[in-house]
């Protein structure tokens, strides 16, 4: 087949549901469209349409050929986009699926920056807290948490749910700041309850002797993660929450991290997307943006500062030894 022109005409006829409508869209004559389809049928040695004066429908061969041609043209379009990604502004619709807590707590508060950087991308975001087929439902990519099941999707790890203890400045001023796990028994704690099992979340702490799980005698139980954080902002108590979900409130000074030496590394966070030879420019743009976002918001600044301090102390000790 010498070029894609006949395939493009064929796909347009199928989607327009008539030769004349396709001709108008392609700025061709109906006879020109008919000749292109005839040449294509001759080249592939198969009849593509059942035609009459009133109806036009695909043959079985035509339906199978259309499915492949549609994907080929989509791949070609995305390949062109990917090739020009560094020279053009990504544009078009972007369908993403995210857990509700991630969408509300991490993405929406930061989407203004994404739109400022990529004003021509239109976001279509679906909150999904249940299993679904990414390919079947036509999503460009999705954010998922925890261990991934085997699939034909490509997965990119973008961070971890680093769990932090935090409370509002007003609460800490009134009730004091805990400095140990034992201290938490004296405080008003707010905990998340799994909506399905009604089981309270077990708080996790990283200590010098290893990971410790603690069943908290909570003053308040809430079955929605975002509401747990809002309760802490309102000064109702201490919560343990993923840093990336509390980051916007921490940055605004509405919450403060306590017991920084017990921050625990939780579930991994992923972006998954269908296997394609070429990603569209808009998908590439989102992958790069969301990876950078979670590289900042997943890792608490206090832990980053502690790590920098540890490295600096080690370097100083090495210099002193040499001297």
Secondary structure as UniProt FT lines:
FT   HELIX           5..16
FT   HELIX           19..26
FT   HELIX           30..44
FT   STRAND          49..51
FT   STRAND          56..58
FT   HELIX           60..83
FT   TURN            84..87
FT   STRAND          92..98
FT   HELIX           100..102
FT   HELIX           103..107
FT   HELIX           108..110
FT   HELIX           111..117
FT   TURN            119..120
FT   STRAND          121..127
FT   TURN            134..138
FT   STRAND          141..145
FT   STRAND          153..167
FT   HELIX           169..175
FT   HELIX           182..186
FT   STRAND          189..193
FT   TURN            195..197
FT   STRAND          203..207
FT   TURN            208..209
FT   STRAND          210..214
FT   STRAND          220..222
FT   HELIX           225..233
FT   TURN            234..235
FT   STRAND          238..242
FT   HELIX           243..251
FT   TURN            252..253
FT   STRAND          256..258
FT   HELIX           260..262
FT   STRAND          264..274
FT   HELIX           281..297
FT   HELIX           301..322
//
